[in-house]
Amino acid sequence: ARFALAALAILALSVLVRNEHFPLAFRAGLVAFALFAAMRPADALLAAAVAGPFSGLLAEMLGSPPFRGYESVMLAFLAGWLLHAQPLHRGAASRRVLLPATLMTGLIVASVVMLGLQLHAADAAFFWKTAADLRTAYLWTSDLTGVIEGANIIVGLLVLIAVVELTEYDSGVAFSLIKMMVVAAAFATALSLLLAAGIG
């Protein structure tokens, strides 16, 4: 299951990575970050926590067209983490979160399928256009079938599982994650104040 989910994350990222309209530096950075996450998932989680919220701003500074930057960073992290060898023994916390996350994922997938079938029945041509847009422009398009919204929820669930898995045997990672999130929040607040004052 981990490798199947990793393949889906890589597939979603590849839409952006292979598109030459986006800055090469950002595309290469996503590939490098995914590899880093595969080798050192805990450190990659900390990096995503502090830098992820500003990925959109960084992409804009590099002259990128609009896209969902934070989501792309989290997909890169998840792709690497899922490819990393899982723990030999899951702790109680991991086992508790896995079942409800799996059930919620199943409900989301079922909901998306139902909406897709309804859209196909109402307007088959628009359904296939939406499917083509998702296949070729997933990270910068929208849809009426709930694929993107559902995928975002599933990404959030996977990040939750990753956090639990990476912290349940190492409390130091948990404390470091909190620190990184505080740093990111403080920087975001300072940046917002600068922009509000017309300085940025």
N, C-alpha and C positions, 0 to 999 in steps of 0.2 A: 504493500500500500504506500509506503514511503517513497519508493522509486516512481510509482505512478503519479503521485502528487508532485514530486520533483519535476517530472517530465512536463506536467501541465504548467508549472511555474516557469520552466525554461521556455516552453512554447509561447506563453504570453509575453515573456521578455524578448524573445527573438523577433517579434513584430517590430519592436523599437530598435533593437540592436542592429537589425539588417536595413533599417531605413536611413538613407543618407541625408535626409532633411534635418536630422537631429545631430547636434555636435558630436564629433568623433570622441572628444575627451570624455563626455558624459557616457556615451555608449561603451567605451573601453573601460571606464570606471565601474560600470555595472557588472561587466564580465569579471573584472578583477575582484570586485567585492563578493560575487557569488563564489569564486574560487577560494577567497579568504575565508568565507563562511563555512565552506566544506572542510577546510583545514583547522580553523579555530572558531567554532561557532559561538562560544561564549564571548570572545572579544568582538566578533562581528555584531552580536546582539547589542553590546555596549555602544559600538560605533553607530549602529542604526538608530539607537535611542537618542544620541546627541546630535547626529548630523541629518538623519532622515527628515525631520520637520522642515529643514532648510533646503532640501533637494530641489524643490520647485524654484526657489529663489536663485539657487546656483545655476540651474538650467537656463533660467531667463537671462542671467548675467552673461552666459555663454552664447546667447543669441538663439536659443532654442524655440521652436514653435510650442504652443501650449500642450501640455500632456500631464498625466497624473504622476508627478515625480515621486511623491512619498510612496505611493503604491508600488512603483517600479523598484524602489530601494528595498521595500519589504519583500517583494517577490524574489529579488536577488538573494536576500538573506535566507528566505525559506528554501529556495532551490539548493543552496549550499548546505544548510542545516539538515535537510531531508536526505541529502546524499552522504552526509557524515554518518559513520557507524552509530547505531542507536545503543543505548546502555544495555548491558547484558541482563540487568535486573532493574525493572521499573520500581520506583518507590510508591508508597501509598498515595501520595499526592498525584502522581502521574496517572495511576490507575483510576483514581476517582474522577479526574477531569476527562479521561479518554472516552468513556461511554456517553455522557451527555453531549460532548462535542460531536461524536459520531452520529448520534440521533438527530441533532440539530442540522448537521450537514445533509443528512438524508432528507429531512423536511424541506430544506432550502432547494435541493436538487429537484425534488418532486414538484415544488411550487414553480420553479423556472420552467420545467418541462410542460406543466399544465398551461402556463401563460404562453409558452411558445406554440403549443397546439391550438390555443384559442386565436392567437395572432395569425397562424397559418390558415385557419378556417375562415377568418374574416378577410384576410388579404394576403394570399400566397406570395404575390410578387414582392410586397413589402417585407414579408417574413424572410425571403431569400436575400433581399438587399440588406436587411439587418444582420443576417448570418454572415454575409460577405464582409460587411463593415467590421464585425467583431473579429473575423479571421485576419483581416489585413490592417486594422487600426484599433485594436483592443484598448490600448492605453490612452487614446485621445478621442474616443467616440462615445456615443450614448446609445441606449437601446430601450425598447419598451417591454422586453421580455424578463427583465430583472436579472439578467446574466451578470452584469457589472456589480449591481448592488449585492446580489447573492454571493458573488466571488469575493467581494470586500468583507462580508461577514465571515466567510470561510477562512480568508486570510487572517482575520482577527482571531478566530478560534485556533488556527495553527500557531500564530504568534504566542497565544496564551499557553498552548501545550509546550512550545519551545521554551518559554520562560520557566515554566514549572520543571521541565526536564533538566534544564541547565542550572537551576538554582537549588533543587531539592537536596543535592549532595554537596553543594558548595555555597554556603551562606555568604561568602565573600562576593560572589557574583551578584547576589541579590542586593547587597548594600551598594556595590558599585553601580548597579543599574539605577537605583534610586538617585544616587549622586549625579549620574549622567542626565537623568530626566530633569533634575533640578537645574543643572547647568543649562540645558536646552531651554527650559521655561524662562530662566532669567535672561538669557540672550534674546529670546523671542520678545520678551517684555521690553527690553532696552531698545531693540530694533523698532518695535511698534511705536515707542515714544519718540524716537528719532524721526521716523516717517511722519508721525502726527505733527511734529514740530517743523517739518519741512526741511530737515537737515539731510536725510538719506536720499 
